[in-house]
Amino acid sequence: MVADAAHSSDMESLTASAEYRADATAFVEGQFDADELGRRTRTRARYGLS
């Protein structure tokens, strides 16, 4: 899922923030679930932190 999202972003010439990449890595390593990844991503976007 994370690799597909990264590939899709690359195809659109978009770059993920360092914060998102760190969260995605933590997700892949099993540190939290997809729901938490979504919460973290939405919170950053809402407050302009991405």
N, C-alpha and C positions, 0 to 999 in steps of 0.2 A: 504494500500500500504506500509506504513512504517512498520507495524507489520509483513507483509509478508517478507519484505526485511531483517528485524532483524532475523526472524526465519530461513530464508535461510542462512544467515551468521552464525548463531549458528550451523546449520547442517554441515557447512564446517569448523567448529572450528575457525572461524574468529571473531575478535572483532572490533567493531566500535569505532572510536576515540571519546573522550569527545566532541570535536567540532562538529562532525557529529551528535551525539546524541542530542546536544543542538539545532542544526539546524533542525533536524527531529521533535523535540518537538515543536519548533516554527512553523514549517509547519503545524503540526497537530492542533495547536491552532489557525491557520488561520492568522498568522502574515505575511505570504507571500505564493505565489503559487508554484506549482511543478516546473515551469520553473526556478524560483529563487533558489529553492533547488538544482536543477541540476547545475546552474551556480556556486553556492557556492561550491559544491562538486568538480566540475571540476577544479575550481581555486585552491583549496587546493591541489589537486593531482598534478596539473601542477607544483606547486612551492614546492612540498615536505612538505607541512604543515600538512598532515594527519597523 
